[in-house]
Each structure stands twice: as C-alpha cells, then as structure tokens.
C-alpha cells in the first residue's frame, strides 16, 4: 500500500502476424491488484526491524495520502474529530488543539502517541501528541523513536510515550485503522474522479465521427469543416457547427456518436458504490454527511441517526481515548454529554 501504483501492469500489446490482412493488436490488462500485495503481505505478517525500531505493518505515509484522496473518507473522519473536540473538556495538561491532533492520528493511522514532558520535580508538566506518521516503536522495551527521512532520528526518553493502538489480529506492535478493508474503494473513488477531470481538461468533446460520402460537396467546404472540428478542442469547445449542402443525399452526411463511451463509464455508479463502502467502513450515517437523497422518502430522521451514531460509535471511541487517563494517573481526558442526548433528559 506504500505505493498505490506498485505492481500495476500496463497494457501489453499482443501483436498478431500480418498475413496480408489488416494488422490487429489486442490489449490485455493485468489482474486486479490486492490491497496488500507482494512485499506488503510479509510486512503485514511481521513488523520488520529497521535500525533500532520496528516499521509499521502498513505504510503510514500511504495512509496519510489516502486520508485526503476521497471526500467521504476525509469527511467521515473529520466529523468524528469535530464531535469529539466539541465535547472535550480542556485540561491544564492537554489543550483542545493537542487533543484534536491526538484523536485525528488515532482515527487515521490506528495509532496515537502522547508524550509526557516532566518538570524537574518529576511531575508531568504537559502532554504533547507526537505525530503518528513519524513515531516508531523501538526494539528495546518501552522505547520510541521519532523518525523522518530528512532528519536525524530522535529517541524519546523511556517511559515518556503513551501508545494508543487499534488492535490488529496479526501482530501486537502497531495498530491498524478500522477502514483498512475500504482502501480499494477509496482509491477507486479517487481514480474515477481523476479520470473524469482529465477527460474534461483534455477539452476534446466532439464525441462523434462525421461521415461524408456525398459528391455534391466541394473540397473547400470539406476543408473548412475539418478545420472547424479541429479547433473545437480546448477553450470554447461544445460549439455548434453548420453545414449547408443543397441537393445532397439524405445519408450523404452522417453523424456517428461516440460519446456513449464516456456516458457508459459508470462514473456515477462507481462514485455511489465507493461512497457507500466508505461510509460503511466508518459506520457513518449519510444524514450526517450532507448527502442529498436520491429517493423521495429521504434518508430518515437526522436526529435519530445522530443519537444512534453517538451511542454506538462516539461513546466507544471516547472510551478508547480515555485510556490515557490510566497511564497518567488522573482524568486528563473527559467529555461533556452529547448535545442531542442532553436535550432528551
């Protein structure tokens, strides 16, 4: 997953021998790429040792890029983050901004790291989240490192890092995010959007073949028409063309549409299916995402959906984030009651 293009097979032309007939080429494409392919499978089974720390089972850099690759994936995580921040009670050791970063790291990477900075008397002076993208668990017990490719690795003092992880079934060193099974849908959503965007940026939307076999037309008219079609690409496209053919045959000028190729690329279906996969992986009600319903019945009562979402999703997430309190020895992370629940009491 560290490189989304890893293992992608380009179209390989298979050339047939020419036997006096027209030359034909057949294009074949590689099989669909699994989410964890080749080297990544081995990494996922065991966290490899690099220098003095363990590398994560899945690329944190890839997860960071994926975070902003699809709108519903980003929006689902940010909505949870915003709800948590709105309910969080600030503490002298942990500000709202630091808590926001701590919660976001946990939902994006399945790992969150909190550094305790001590004063000279041995008491905790402040809690500061360490960026999960660059924080690594050391080979030595209870050791952690801050690793960036362009900077010298920094080792934290032993016992100063709290590691919150979303448990994995294959190893116990790092956590993995819960949306892992939806990565292919996230990337497909992004690919469909980029394909459609490149199609429009290309500017060539004629989408038809102009077939002319009427001898009544002059060569000058044909040349002018060819020039007009050629200039329809780029800014000012979608222009209308006029052809005057007095005495021409009914089928002397035919328009064979090709735009059905673009219309049948299932763009809307791909966007809809991959959106549903993303929401399912995050278990986020569509009512809370501002999604416009496609049916006349709508998406249901938004308050009921928000109430169930708060109980089934936000409450367990709050409990996980509160595990820091046991490590610190006091209630640093606490939350106000969710507003919808408060209004019902």
PEDA-V937496 format. One record per pair of residues at least 24 apart in sequence whose ideal C-beta (glycine too) atoms are under 7 Angstrom apart, sorted by the first residue. I is the first residue (numbers start at 1). J is the second residue. If there is no record, write none. Layout:
BEGIN
i = (I I)
j = (J J)
END
This chain:
BEGIN
i = (1 1 1 1 1 1 1 2 2 2 4 6 7 7 7 8 35 35 44 45 46 47 47 47 49 52 52 52 53 53 53 53 53 53 54 54 54 54 56 57 57 57 57 57 58 60 60 60 61 63 63 63 64 66 66 67 69 69 69 70 70 70 70 72 72 72 72 73 73 75 76 76 76 76 77 77 79 79 80 80 81 83 84 84 87 87 87 88 89 89 89 91 93 93 93 93 94 94 94 98 98 98 99 101 102 103 105 105 106 106 108 109 109 110 110 110 110 110 111 111 111 111 112 113 113 113 114 114 115 115 115 116 124 127 130 137 137 137 162 162 164 164 164 178 179 179 181 182 182 182 185 185 185 186 188 188 189 189 189 192 192 192 196 199 203 203 203 204 205 205 206 207 207 207 207 208 208 208 208 208 209 209 210 211 211 212 212 213 214 214 214 214 214 216 216 216 216 217 283 285 303 306 307 307 310 310 310 314)
j = (35 36 40 58 59 62 183 59 61 62 187 37 33 37 38 33 183 184 170 170 171 171 173 174 139 138 139 145 136 137 138 139 145 147 136 137 139 173 174 168 170 171 174 176 176 109 132 133 133 108 109 177 133 183 186 108 186 187 190 186 189 190 278 275 278 279 289 186 278 289 278 279 282 284 107 108 284 288 107 317 107 314 317 318 335 336 338 335 334 335 336 332 124 126 127 332 127 332 333 127 128 129 333 129 129 321 129 132 164 321 177 133 177 165 166 175 176 177 163 165 174 175 164 144 161 163 162 324 156 160 161 160 328 332 161 163 173 174 324 327 320 323 324 281 281 282 281 277 278 281 274 277 278 278 270 274 271 274 275 267 270 271 267 262 233 234 237 233 237 238 232 257 258 259 262 255 256 257 258 259 256 258 255 254 256 252 253 252 245 248 249 252 253 245 247 248 252 245 313 309 340 340 340 341 338 340 341 338)
END
